[in-house]
């Protein structure tokens, strides 16, 4: 199953992103690499989290991956954008459940936390998962979306 994957990384995730992009293409996925296109120690993760989010929101049936040093900054930045549900996942269970239960659309990874083999397994779990649409998960997602708009029931 081919998936559209939007991917980006700052200097902390640059090397891992390059390996992941190559692997994803070999797996048959459509990869949009928004950068960084070269290693630049002075670049900033919020720029790449924002760009991945922007492209993701305008590309139907796509998923996003943002890689920085820890994954935390990228997750915080991406979650500031309406319509984005991003999380740091360094295990396959969270990557899968985040999609199935919470409709997570961006996976954040810390290149200084995990290696390339584990990153590939986590991304595989993320890409293969889909939102369950079970009543309880739909109900909870609606509550999350309400929080996003600043409205309370």
C-alpha positions in Angstrom: 0.0 0.0 0.0 1.6 3.3 -1.1 1.1 6.3 1.1 1.9 10.0 0.5 4.4 10.9 3.1 5.5 14.5 3.8 8.8 14.6 5.7 11.0 17.2 7.1 13.9 17.6 9.6 16.1 20.2 11.1 19.9 19.7 11.6 19.3 17.3 14.5 17.3 15.0 12.3 18.9 15.6 8.9 21.0 12.5 8.6 18.2 10.2 9.8 15.7 11.9 7.4 18.0 11.2 4.4 18.1 7.5 5.2 14.4 7.4 5.9 13.5 9.1 2.6 15.6 6.6 0.6 14.0 3.7 2.5 10.4 5.0 2.1 10.9 5.4 -1.7 12.2 1.8 -1.9 9.1 0.7 0.0 7.0 2.3 -2.8 5.7 5.4 -0.9 5.3 8.8 -2.5 7.7 11.0 -0.5 7.7 14.8 -0.4 10.9 15.9 1.3 10.4 19.5 2.4 13.9 19.8 3.8 16.3 20.5 5.1 18.1 19.8 1.9 21.5 20.2 3.4 23.0 20.1 6.9 22.7 23.6 8.5 23.4 23.7 12.3 21.6 27.0 12.5 18.2 25.9 11.1 15.2 25.6 13.4 12.7 22.7 13.9 9.6 25.0 14.0 10.2 25.9 10.4 10.2 22.3 9.3 7.2 21.3 11.5 5.2 24.2 10.0 6.1 23.3 6.4 5.3 19.6 6.9 2.0 20.6 8.5 1.2 23.1 5.7 1.9 20.6 2.9 0.1 17.8 4.8 -3.1 19.9 5.2 -3.2 20.5 1.5 -2.4 16.9 0.4 -5.3 14.5 0.8 -4.6 11.1 2.2 -1.2 11.9 3.4 0.8 11.5 6.6 3.6 13.6 8.0 6.9 12.8 9.7 9.1 15.4 11.4 12.5 14.6 12.8 14.5 16.7 15.1 16.9 15.9 17.9 14.4 14.7 20.5 11.1 14.9 18.6 9.6 17.0 21.3 10.2 20.5 19.8 8.8 19.3 16.5 5.7 17.9 18.2 5.1 21.1 20.2 5.5 23.3 17.1 3.3 21.1 14.8 0.5 21.0 17.3 0.2 24.8 17.2 -1.3 24.4 13.7 -5.0 23.9 13.4 -5.8 20.4 12.0 -2.6 18.8 13.1 -2.4 16.0 15.6 1.3 15.3 16.2 3.0 13.1 18.7 6.5 11.9 19.6 6.6 8.1 19.3 9.6 6.0 19.9 7.9 2.7 19.9 5.6 0.9 17.4 2.6 0.6 19.7 2.3 4.3 20.3 2.8 5.0 16.6 0.0 2.7 15.7 -2.4 3.5 18.5 -1.9 7.3 18.0 -3.4 6.9 14.5 -6.0 4.3 15.4 -7.4 6.0 18.5 -6.4 9.6 18.1 -6.3 10.2 14.3 -2.6 11.3 14.6 -1.5 12.7 11.3 2.2 13.7 12.1 4.7 11.4 13.6 7.6 13.1 15.4 10.9 11.3 16.0 14.0 12.1 17.9 17.1 11.2 15.9 19.2 11.5 19.0 16.9 9.1 20.8 16.5 6.2 18.4 18.4 4.7 15.5 17.5 4.2 11.9 16.2 0.6 12.2 13.8 1.4 15.0 12.8 4.6 13.2 11.8 2.5 10.2 9.8 0.1 12.3 8.0 2.9 14.0 7.2 4.6 10.7 6.0 1.3 9.3 3.5 1.1 12.1 2.4 4.7 11.7 2.0 4.4 7.9 0.0 1.1 8.1 -2.5 2.3 10.7 -5.7 4.1 10.1 -8.3 5.8 12.4 -10.6 3.2 13.8 -13.8 5.4 13.7 -15.1 3.5 16.7 -17.7 5.6 18.5 -15.6 6.2 21.6 -12.6 7.4 19.5 -14.8 9.6 17.3 -16.3 11.1 20.5 -12.9 11.8 22.0 -11.6 13.3 18.7 -14.5 15.7 18.6 -13.6 16.8 22.1 -10.0 17.4 21.0 -11.1 19.4 18.0 -13.3 21.4 20.3 -10.3 22.2 22.4 -8.4 23.2 19.2 -11.0 25.8 18.3 -11.1 27.2 21.9 -14.7 26.4 22.4 -16.0 24.4 25.4 -19.2 22.4 25.6 
